Structures are given as C-alpha cells and as structure tokens.
Amino acid sequence: MTETCQSNNCADCNRKLSLFQSLTDGQLDKINESRFEIRFGAGETLLKQGGPLTHVMCLTKGLVKIHIENHGGDCFIMSVVKPMTLIIGPGFLRDNRHHYTVTALTESSACFIQVESFKKVLEENSQFALDMIAFLNKKIIRHYQNIGNLAHKHMQGKLAETLIYLSEDVFQSQEFKSNLSRQDLAELTGLTKESVIRVLKEWKEEGIVDSNSDYFKILNKDSLLRIGRNG
C-alpha cells in the first residue's frame, strides 16, 4: 500500500545521490523544501506513462522496472533500476509528460522533487547541470545498446545480454534474486515467455546458468559472454 514515510533532511541523508554532491547547502535546502518521500508495495505504480511530469524522482530503496506500454497493452521493459538512482524522463523541459511507467518490483521508497525547484538548481549550478548531462547520456547509451541487441541478435544472444546486464549493472553478482517473472524477462528481451523458459532450461542442462523462479546463478560466465557477443 502506498504511504508517505518519514525522511531525513537532504543535507544529512545517507541515501543522497552522488549526483547531488556538487550542490551547495542552500541548493540542497531548496530541494529539501520542495520534496516528499513515499513508500510503495511490490507491484505498485510509482510513475504512469502519459501522466503529468510534476516531480523528478529519486529511488532511495527497493527495485523498480521502467517500461513502455503500447495501446494494445503490451509492455517493453527498458531497464531495471536499483536504489540511489535519479529517474527523470524525456518529458522534462519538453511536454511535461511521463513517457514510460515505473513499477515497483519490491517494496520501494522514493523522494519526489518538484520540477520547478529542480530546474532552478540546474540553472544556478553549472557543474550540477554538466553532471546531469553525463548521467542522462549514460542512460541513453544503455538504451541504444539494448535496441541494438534486440534488432540484431538471435534469441539466445538477447537473453544472454540481458542476464549479463542484470548480473553486472544491477546486482553486481553472478548469483542474484531478480524479482523478475518469466514474463518480465520476455518483456526485457523482446522474446516470448515460452522462448525464455526454453532457453533457460537448455542453459541449465548445459551448466551455463542455473535458474529457479526469479533466482539466477551464472555457472559459466565465459560461455554466457560468448553467446551474448556472437548473438
């Protein structure tokens, strides 16, 4: 159940994003005065595609998925996001709309900062603005790589790249509990759920990846990297 939760002052918060290190105390105060923190249960929506972009979101706890929904109800998962991450969509400074949905995979909490206050701090602090550009470009590069994988790789290559991404970028471990269903993996790779199940079964028999529900253990990383590279 969604609920507002108590939070620290931004200046003293131990969950403050590294992106905010260049801000002055006064600028942190400005952000702190315009934000609030909310706790979400697994499966709840944090941001809705098409909704008004009135706040920038900082994920402080939990795990969420960012996904695009089409008119037919189909979804494509763009990324899985871990804590201490800023979530700000392309609608910022453009049409002020969310262009994707953010859904909690686990119990999560996030700080919401009013767009106008965030914009003023960007205008005041050039280093913060440069850091923001670098941060957004890193996200764009990741999305380009994902599009390339979906466009040019075969079924096994797509799934291999996805598991490598989860292992290296999200969980930093070769053994992890992803909180992703087989349908989520299908929407993350552009495959059908049946194809994901079939490939994971083959890899388990071949000793490449052990998996059970949302648990994964990469047993032979070299083989998985080779599959991802050759596609």
Number of C-alpha atoms within 10 A of each C-alpha: 9 15 11 13 13 10 12 12 14 20 18 9 10 10 15 18 16 11 15 15 14 15 19 13 12 11 21 18 14 17 24 19 14 15 18 18 19 18 20 23 18 17 16 18 17 22 20 18 18 14 13 14 24 15 22 21 23 21 25 22 19 20 21 26 22 21 22 17 16 9 6 6 7 10 20 18 20 18 20 21 22 18 18 17 19 22 17 15 17 14 15 17 12 9 11 17 18 20 20 22 19 23 22 23 22 19 17 24 25 26 21 21 21 18 20 15 19 17 14 13 19 18 11 12 14 13 13 18 17 12 17 16 12 12 14 16 12 11 12 12 11 14 14 11 12 19 14 12 21 20 11 11 17 15 18 21 21 26 28 24 24 19 23 19 17 20 19 12 13 18 15 12 15 17 16 17 14 20 16 17 14 18 16 19 22 22 19 24 27 20 18 15 16 11 15 21 15 10 16 21 16 13 19 16 11 12 13 18 24 19 18 11 11 13 14 20 19 22 17 15 15 11 16 21 16 13 18 22 14 10 18
